[in-house]
């Protein structure tokens, strides 16, 4: 009998991808107001440079293990405990400046001051605007009385808590919130799923994982012996990962629970 549902946060309950897209567009339009630069071209270049530069730092293996993306590096503060987080906090301002500077240079603009300004704009916009999927609260309202709910999210505790602060309505739905940076390992490591099951006081057969990322949410659930629901936003290749159920939108989760067969 199903007793607990474990939810991913980013691009499962909150629409992080749309929030990042919106912040990039505002920052790149700002640059186009000062110089004759195509904001779409600049956005393409900042995405490329952010990813390659983020991967060049000594902290990269740590950020992969915890589940911190290059774009989160462009706006997170990383006020977290631990040496790796301290290193990341030191690197972040340099990373932001260099990523935007390099992107501007590839667009033919050599302006370090503008790089700092649009880096600040991106950070402020992402902190200010957070999009939520239309059905998120309806689904949680339907589930909270019948199931234990746990939020299991990869990332920096400071940054993930910031996201929850931006959308404070989310927190009260959950009996527990587990963040990989606080636990020490991220999805798909089965140990973080076992930790979640322990907090919920349920067996693996009594829990269901819901998430959008097959390589973390679904693979991790499979390794831990937990059933899963993959929300397929047409963003990832599923590969050999096998979800128990596949849906196109979060609201379809209610249909899965009503008719699991």
C-alpha positions, 0 to 999 in steps of 0.5 A, a space after each residue: 500500500 502506498 503511504 508516501 510520495 517523494 517529490 523532486 523540486 526543480 522542474 517538477 514543482 517549480 518551473 526552474 528552467 523557465 525562471 532561468 530563461 526569463 532571467 537570461 533574456 532580461 540580462 541579455 536585453 540590457 546588454 543590447 540597450 548599450 551595444 549593438 548586440 543580438 540578445 539571442 546570440 549573447 544568451 547562447 554564448 553565456 550558456 556555453 561559457 557558463 557550462 564550460 567555465 563551471 566545469 573547469 573549476 576544482 569544485 566541479 566534481 563536488 557540484 556534480 555529486 551534489 547536483 548544482 548546475 552552472 546556471 545556479 552558479 550564476 545566481 547562488 550565494 552558497 552560504 553553506 557549511 563545509 570546505 567545498 561550499 566555502 570554495 564554491 562561495 569564493 569562486 562564484 563571483 569570479 565565475 559570474 564575472 568571467 562567464 559574462 565577460 567571455 560571452 560579451 567578448 565573443 559577441 564583440 564587446 570588451 566591457 568588464 563593467 557591463 559584464 558585472 552589471 548584467 551578471 547582477 541583473 541575471 542574479 536579481 531577476 532569478 531571485 525575484 521571479 520564480 515560475 510554478 507549474 499551473 497544477 502544482 498546488 492543486 496536486 499537492 492539495 489533493 495528496 497532502 491528506 492521504 500521503 506523507 509528502 517529502 521533498 527530495 532535492 539536489 543542490 546547495 541547502 542555501 540556494 534550495 531554501 532560497 527557492 522555497 523562500 521565494 515560493 513560501 507556499 510550498 514548504 507547509 505541504 511537506 513532512 520533511 525536506 531533504 537537500 543533497 548538500 546537507 546530506 552529503 550525497 545527491 540523487 541518484 545515489 541510493 543512500 539519499 533515498 534510503 535516508 528519505 525512507 527512514 525519515 518517512 518511516 516507510 518501506 521502499 514498497 510503500 513510497 513513490 518518487 516523482 521527478 523530471 530527471 531520469 538520470 537523478 530522480 528515476 535512476 536513483 529511485 530504481 537503485 533504491 528499489 522505489 517505484 517512480 513517476 517520470 514527468 517527461 518534459 521532452 528535455 531528457 533522453 531516457 536511455 536505459 532508465 526505466 520509470 514505473 510510470 511516465 506522464 507528460 504533466 504533473 497533474 497526470 500523477 493523480 490519474 496514476 494514483 487513482 488507476 495504478 494498473 
